Amino acid sequence: MDQVCIEPHLDITVDENEIVNGAKEIIKRIRPTWPLDRLDFKIFTDGITNKLIGVWYSGHYNEMVLVRVYGHKTDLLINRKDETRNIRILNKAGFTHSIYATFNNGLAYQFIEGTTLTTETVRNPNVYTLIAKRMAEMHKLKPDSSEIPKEAFIWSKVEKFMEIMPKQFSDDFKQARFEKLIKPISVLRQNYQFLKKTLSDLNGEVVFAHNDLLLGNVLYNQKENIVTFIDFEYTAYNYQAFDIANHFAEFAGIDNPDYSLYPEEELQKTWLNIYLQEYNNVNYVPENDINLLYMQVNKFVLLSHFFWGCWGLIQSEHSTIDFDFLEYAAIRFNEYFKWKEEYLDMKS
């Protein structure tokens, strides 16, 4: 793929408690003609990793600039250079917004019209058809001239997470909750090794994957009947089945996830049929192919629960966002243990 142009970097650090003032400073540099005394601001509250604010001025809503301030210590979780590179690649391919500038602890980028998904809209056949096709199109991208890496990114990522996640908390109350909610680290390590061996043996396809397609990371524009993916913090070469499984797990929602909303077999197979038609560029997919991917997806959803369980533990130690990350980690690990035997026994 040709070189993609690189946006300016501003030597500005935005205080996450003074996000409006920080956004103003960014706008001064990248939109010098905008009237500073007539700016409008909208703080978005969907995310639980970063803080996001939109800036525009009267009559120019569609020119809104989004300013994202990275969450505290999220550099432990996310490679920001890779993230901005992935956004440039995907913007060039027509998949997402452009970046206007980066700054020391965030980035400013283009606003895209659309609403984030809900647990209802993600099950709407018109919407999920668009998502399945869009994911397949993304998975077909080959952004590097070099070969696709043999090993999916997920293993080194989980291993890094397990290395840095808290083994105990300095706060006694947190420690007591941690011991009550989370199984011992030795048990988690043992389960990880078992998962790695079992899932690696499936020899699933490795593709250019989003890896974090939660409801808030898909924008649906009803007027134009299109979906746009956003937030490429975890985008990397990974198992095709993981990306799909991870999206299916997000049917549960995030604030109070309800895993009874995980899509049933019929919905999954309908979705996978649409995906495989686009991915393989065919009008008909043999039932065996759908069944094989269905089996892989439901095994990989275990890894999705395990991965975000580890993530929740790290966030519970470092994040300043008002969200119960420890409870979230416990919910994800509980789902893993609940379904582990049934899903790992599945045959295609």
C-alpha positions as CSV (number, residue, x, y, z in Angstrom):
1,M,0.0,0.0,0.0
2,D,1.3,3.5,-0.8
3,Q,2.5,5.8,1.9
4,V,-0.3,7.5,3.8
5,C,0.1,11.1,4.7
6,I,1.0,11.9,8.3
7,E,-1.0,14.6,10.2
8,P,0.8,17.3,12.4
9,H,1.7,16.5,16.0
10,L,1.0,19.2,18.6
11,D,3.1,19.5,21.7
12,I,0.0,19.9,23.9
13,T,-1.0,17.7,26.9
14,V,-4.7,18.0,27.7
15,D,-5.7,17.7,31.4
16,E,-8.5,15.1,31.4
17,N,-10.3,17.2,34.1
18,E,-10.1,20.3,31.9
19,I,-11.1,18.8,28.7
20,V,-13.0,21.8,27.3
21,N,-10.0,24.1,27.8
22,G,-7.7,21.5,26.3
23,A,-10.0,21.1,23.2
24,K,-10.0,24.9,22.7
25,E,-6.1,24.8,22.6
26,I,-6.2,22.1,19.9
27,I,-8.8,24.0,17.9
28,K,-6.7,27.2,18.0
29,R,-3.9,25.3,16.2
30,I,-5.8,23.2,13.7
31,R,-8.8,25.5,13.0
32,P,-7.3,29.0,13.4
33,T,-10.2,30.7,11.6
34,W,-12.8,29.4,13.9
35,P,-14.4,31.9,16.3
36,L,-13.1,30.9,19.8
37,D,-15.9,32.8,21.6
38,R,-18.6,31.0,19.7
39,L,-17.5,27.4,20.0
40,D,-20.0,24.6,21.0
41,F,-18.9,21.6,23.0
42,K,-20.4,18.1,23.4
43,I,-18.9,15.6,25.8
44,F,-19.6,12.0,24.7
45,T,-20.0,9.5,27.5
46,D,-20.1,6.2,25.6
47,G,-16.4,5.1,26.1
48,I,-14.9,3.5,29.2
49,T,-11.2,3.8,28.0
50,N,-10.8,7.4,26.9
51,K,-12.6,10.8,27.2
52,L,-14.1,12.3,24.0
53,I,-15.4,15.8,23.2
54,G,-16.8,17.3,20.0
55,V,-16.2,20.9,19.0
56,W,-17.9,23.0,16.4
57,Y,-19.5,26.4,16.0
58,S,-23.0,27.6,15.1
59,G,-24.2,26.4,11.7
60,H,-21.1,24.2,11.2
61,Y,-22.1,21.0,13.2
62,N,-21.0,18.7,10.3
63,E,-17.5,20.1,10.5
64,M,-17.2,19.1,14.1
65,V,-13.8,18.1,15.3
66,L,-13.6,15.2,17.8
67,V,-10.9,15.5,20.4
68,R,-10.1,12.2,22.2
69,V,-8.0,12.3,25.4
70,Y,-6.4,8.9,26.2
71,G,-7.4,7.4,29.5
72,H,-4.9,7.3,32.4
73,K,-2.1,4.7,31.8
74,T,-3.9,3.3,28.7
75,D,-0.5,3.3,27.0
76,L,0.1,0.1,29.1
77,L,-2.8,-1.5,27.0
78,I,-2.5,0.1,23.7
79,N,0.3,0.9,21.2
80,R,-0.7,4.4,20.1
81,K,1.7,4.5,17.1
82,D,0.1,1.4,15.7
83,E,-3.4,2.9,16.4
84,T,-2.8,6.1,14.4
85,R,-1.1,4.1,11.6
86,N,-4.1,1.8,11.4
87,I,-6.5,4.8,11.2
88,R,-4.5,6.3,8.3
89,I,-4.5,2.9,6.5
90,L,-8.3,2.5,7.0
91,N,-9.1,6.1,6.1
92,K,-7.1,5.7,2.9
93,A,-9.1,2.6,2.1
94,G,-12.3,4.5,2.6
95,F,-13.3,2.7,5.9
96,T,-13.2,5.5,8.5
97,H,-12.5,9.1,9.5
98,S,-9.3,11.0,8.9
99,I,-7.0,12.3,11.7
100,Y,-6.5,16.1,11.8
101,A,-3.7,16.1,14.4
102,T,-2.2,14.1,17.2
103,F,-1.1,15.6,20.5
104,N,0.8,14.3,23.5
105,N,-2.1,12.4,25.1
106,G,-4.7,12.1,22.3
107,L,-5.8,12.9,18.8
108,A,-8.2,15.1,16.9
109,Y,-10.2,13.6,14.1
110,Q,-13.1,13.9,11.7
111,F,-16.7,13.6,12.9
112,I,-18.8,11.0,11.1
113,E,-22.6,11.2,11.0
114,G,-24.3,8.2,12.6
115,T,-25.6,6.8,15.8
116,T,-23.9,4.1,17.9
117,L,-25.6,0.7,18.1
118,T,-27.9,-0.5,20.8
119,T,-28.6,-4.1,21.9
120,E,-31.7,-3.8,19.7
121,T,-30.2,-2.2,16.5
122,V,-27.3,-4.7,16.4
123,R,-29.9,-7.5,16.0
124,N,-31.7,-5.6,13.2
125,P,-31.2,-7.7,9.9
126,N,-30.6,-4.6,7.9
127,V,-28.0,-3.3,10.3
128,Y,-26.2,-6.6,10.9
129,T,-26.0,-7.3,7.2
130,L,-24.1,-4.1,6.8
131,I,-21.8,-5.0,9.7
132,A,-21.1,-8.5,8.5
133,K,-20.2,-7.2,5.0
134,R,-18.1,-4.4,6.3
135,M,-16.2,-6.7,8.6
136,A,-15.5,-9.1,5.7
137,E,-14.3,-6.2,3.6
138,M,-11.9,-5.1,6.4
139,H,-10.7,-8.7,6.8
140,K,-9.8,-8.8,3.1
141,L,-7.5,-5.7,3.3
142,K,-3.8,-6.3,3.0
143,P,-2.3,-3.1,4.3
144,D,1.3,-4.4,4.5
145,S,3.3,-5.4,1.5
146,S,5.1,-7.9,3.9
147,E,3.6,-11.3,4.6
148,I,0.7,-11.7,7.0
149,P,2.3,-12.7,10.4
150,K,2.0,-16.4,11.2
151,E,1.0,-15.7,14.8
152,A,-2.1,-13.8,15.6
153,F,-1.5,-10.7,17.8
154,I,-3.9,-12.0,20.5
155,W,-1.5,-14.3,22.2
156,S,1.3,-11.7,22.9
157,K,-1.4,-9.2,23.9
158,V,-3.0,-11.5,26.5
159,E,0.4,-12.5,27.8
160,K,1.3,-8.8,28.2
161,F,-2.0,-8.2,30.0
162,M,-1.5,-11.1,32.3
163,E,2.0,-9.8,33.1
164,I,0.9,-6.3,34.1
165,M,-2.5,-7.0,35.6
166,P,-2.7,-6.5,39.4
167,K,-2.0,-9.6,41.5
168,Q,-3.1,-7.7,44.5
169,F,-4.4,-4.2,45.4
170,S,-3.0,-1.7,47.9
171,D,-6.5,-0.7,48.8
172,D,-7.8,-3.3,51.4
173,F,-11.5,-3.0,50.2
174,K,-10.5,-3.5,46.6
175,Q,-8.3,-6.5,47.6
176,A,-11.2,-8.1,49.4
177,R,-13.5,-7.7,46.4
178,F,-10.7,-8.9,44.1
179,E,-10.3,-12.1,46.2
180,K,-14.1,-12.7,46.3
181,L,-14.7,-12.0,42.6
182,I,-11.7,-13.3,40.7
183,K,-10.3,-16.8,40.6
184,P,-6.6,-17.2,41.7
185,I,-4.0,-16.0,39.2
186,S,-2.6,-19.6,39.0
187,V,-6.0,-20.8,37.8
188,L,-6.2,-18.1,35.2
189,R,-2.7,-18.9,33.9
190,Q,-3.5,-22.6,33.7
191,N,-6.7,-21.8,31.7
192,Y,-4.8,-19.4,29.4
193,Q,-2.3,-22.1,28.5
194,F,-5.1,-24.6,27.8
195,L,-7.0,-22.0,25.6
196,K,-3.8,-21.1,23.7
197,K,-3.1,-24.8,22.9
198,T,-6.7,-25.6,22.0
199,L,-7.5,-22.6,19.9
200,S,-4.1,-22.6,18.0
201,D,-4.8,-26.1,17.0
202,L,-7.9,-24.9,15.1
203,N,-5.6,-23.3,12.5
204,G,-8.1,-20.4,12.0
205,E,-7.5,-17.8,9.3
206,V,-5.5,-14.7,10.4
207,V,-6.8,-11.4,8.9
208,F,-6.5,-7.7,9.4
209,A,-9.0,-7.4,12.3
210,H,-10.7,-4.7,14.3
211,N,-10.7,-6.7,17.6
212,D,-13.0,-4.4,19.5
213,L,-16.3,-4.1,17.7
214,L,-18.5,-3.2,20.6
215,L,-21.7,-1.4,20.1
216,G,-20.1,2.0,20.6
217,N,-17.5,1.4,17.9
218,V,-20.1,1.0,15.1
219,L,-21.8,4.1,13.7
220,Y,-25.0,3.5,11.7
221,N,-26.2,6.1,9.3
222,Q,-29.8,5.3,8.6
223,K,-30.2,8.0,5.9
224,E,-27.3,6.6,3.8
225,N,-27.8,3.0,5.0
226,I,-24.1,2.5,5.8
227,V,-22.1,1.5,8.9
228,T,-18.7,2.9,9.8
229,F,-16.3,1.3,12.3
230,I,-14.4,3.6,14.7
231,D,-11.7,3.3,17.4
232,F,-8.9,1.1,16.1
233,E,-6.9,0.8,19.4
234,Y,-6.7,-3.0,19.1
235,T,-6.6,-3.4,15.3
236,A,-4.0,-5.9,14.2
237,Y,-3.6,-9.2,12.4
238,N,-5.7,-11.7,14.4
239,Y,-7.9,-14.7,14.0
240,Q,-11.0,-14.1,11.8
241,A,-13.1,-16.1,14.3
242,F,-11.9,-14.0,17.2
243,D,-13.1,-10.7,15.6
244,I,-16.5,-12.1,14.9
245,A,-16.9,-13.8,18.3
246,N,-15.8,-10.6,20.0
247,H,-18.5,-8.7,18.2
248,F,-21.1,-11.3,19.0
249,A,-20.2,-11.1,22.7
250,E,-20.8,-7.3,22.5
251,F,-24.5,-8.0,21.7
252,A,-24.8,-8.0,25.5
253,G,-24.1,-4.3,25.8
254,I,-21.4,-2.8,28.1
255,D,-22.7,-0.9,31.1
256,N,-24.7,-3.8,32.4
257,P,-23.9,-6.6,30.0
258,D,-26.6,-9.2,29.6
259,Y,-25.1,-12.3,28.0
260,S,-28.5,-13.8,27.5
261,L,-28.4,-11.5,24.4
262,Y,-25.5,-13.4,22.9
263,P,-26.9,-14.3,19.4
264,E,-28.5,-17.7,19.1
265,E,-27.3,-20.3,16.6
266,E,-29.8,-19.3,13.9
267,L,-28.8,-15.6,14.0
268,Q,-25.1,-16.4,14.1
269,K,-25.4,-18.7,11.1
270,T,-27.4,-16.2,9.1
271,W,-24.8,-13.5,10.0
272,L,-21.9,-15.8,9.1
273,N,-23.5,-16.7,5.7
274,I,-23.6,-13.0,4.8
275,Y,-20.0,-12.5,6.0
276,L,-18.7,-15.5,4.1
277,Q,-20.4,-14.5,0.8
278,E,-18.6,-11.2,1.0
279,Y,-15.3,-12.6,2.3
280,N,-15.1,-15.3,-0.4
281,N,-16.8,-13.1,-3.1
282,V,-19.5,-15.8,-3.8
283,N,-23.3,-16.0,-3.9
284,Y,-23.5,-19.3,-2.2
285,V,-21.7,-20.7,0.8
286,P,-21.7,-24.4,1.5
287,E,-23.4,-25.3,4.9
288,N,-20.2,-27.1,6.0
289,D,-18.2,-23.8,5.7
290,I,-20.8,-21.9,7.8
291,N,-20.8,-24.7,10.4
292,L,-17.0,-24.7,10.6
293,L,-16.8,-21.0,11.2
294,Y,-19.7,-21.2,13.6
295,M,-17.8,-23.8,15.7
296,Q,-14.6,-21.7,15.6
297,V,-16.4,-18.5,16.6
298,N,-18.0,-20.1,19.7
299,K,-14.7,-21.5,20.8
300,F,-13.0,-18.1,20.3
301,V,-15.7,-16.3,22.3
302,L,-14.1,-17.9,25.3
303,L,-10.8,-16.1,24.5
304,S,-12.7,-12.8,24.1
305,H,-14.2,-13.2,27.6
306,F,-10.7,-14.1,29.0
307,F,-9.0,-11.2,27.2
308,W,-11.4,-8.5,28.4
309,G,-11.4,-10.0,31.9
310,C,-7.6,-9.3,32.0
311,W,-8.2,-5.8,30.6
312,G,-10.8,-5.1,33.2
313,L,-8.4,-6.0,36.0
314,I,-5.7,-3.6,34.6
315,Q,-8.3,-0.8,34.2
316,S,-9.5,-1.4,37.8
317,E,-6.0,-0.5,39.0
318,H,-5.3,2.5,36.8
319,S,-8.4,4.1,35.2
320,T,-9.9,7.3,36.5
321,I,-13.2,6.7,34.7
322,D,-16.2,6.1,36.9
323,F,-16.9,2.5,36.0
324,D,-16.7,-0.7,38.0
325,F,-13.9,-2.4,36.1
326,L,-13.4,-5.1,38.7
327,E,-17.1,-6.2,38.5
328,Y,-16.8,-6.1,34.7
329,A,-13.7,-8.3,34.8
330,A,-15.5,-10.8,37.1
331,I,-18.5,-10.9,34.7
332,R,-16.2,-11.7,31.7
333,F,-14.3,-14.4,33.5
334,N,-17.5,-15.9,34.8
335,E,-18.9,-16.2,31.2
336,Y,-15.6,-17.9,30.3
337,F,-15.9,-20.5,33.0
338,K,-19.6,-20.9,32.5
339,W,-19.3,-21.9,28.8
340,K,-15.8,-23.3,28.6
341,E,-16.7,-27.0,28.5
342,E,-19.7,-26.7,26.3
343,Y,-18.0,-24.6,23.7
344,L,-14.7,-26.4,23.7
345,D,-16.6,-29.7,23.1
346,M,-18.4,-28.3,20.0
347,K,-17.8,-30.1,16.7
348,S,-18.5,-28.6,13.3
